[in-house]
Amino acid sequence: MMLSQREVRPGEAEALELKTGELLQIVDVEGKQVADFVVFSLADRAEWGSTSVSRSANDNIMMTLNHQVWSNRRRPLLELVDDTVGRHDMLYACCDPVRYEALGAPGHATCRTALAEELAAYDVPADRVPDPINWFMNVAIKQRGELEIREPLSDKDDYVVLKALVDVVVAVSACPQDLTPTNGMKPTNIRLRVYA
């Protein structure tokens, strides 16, 4: 049963609570759109989803089916239970104001700012927004370890589904990056659906 649905526009974010056992579906509405994702324990915001611990615990640099999102306290918070794409990123930080200044676009909307604004209602300071899982982001790792951002492989209505293993608060942004291939040069909406 669907409990809620929200649309997130590029440069914006949504924060929402998930109870244990609830499912979050993150939908790429038009295709080739990255969703930056962070998660915190609802009981204690000093516990958050850690990309480094998740890489270590899953023995993988990417999230794939049945992998778990682990916290900085090495506790699983969520599990990836459905995935129509199979290519996501856990290496890149959120885009932020300094990144856009370096790209010659000061004042550009950013994922970090949008996530911080949404998480303020949960008493998360702006400088405590952790590194994200970038759903649908396509990052190639070259022979000498160099990273190359490529267009996402996701098509219209592709999605991931995460199951809450504990009560959590998640925040999801629709990445506004239009200066690199991150979103196929054309940012579009992300849809969030919560199911019981």
Summary of the structure (lengths in Angstrom):
residues: 196
radius of gyration: 15.3
end to end distance: 5.5
largest distance: 47.1
contacts: 670
relative contact order: 0.36
helix: 16%
strand: 37%
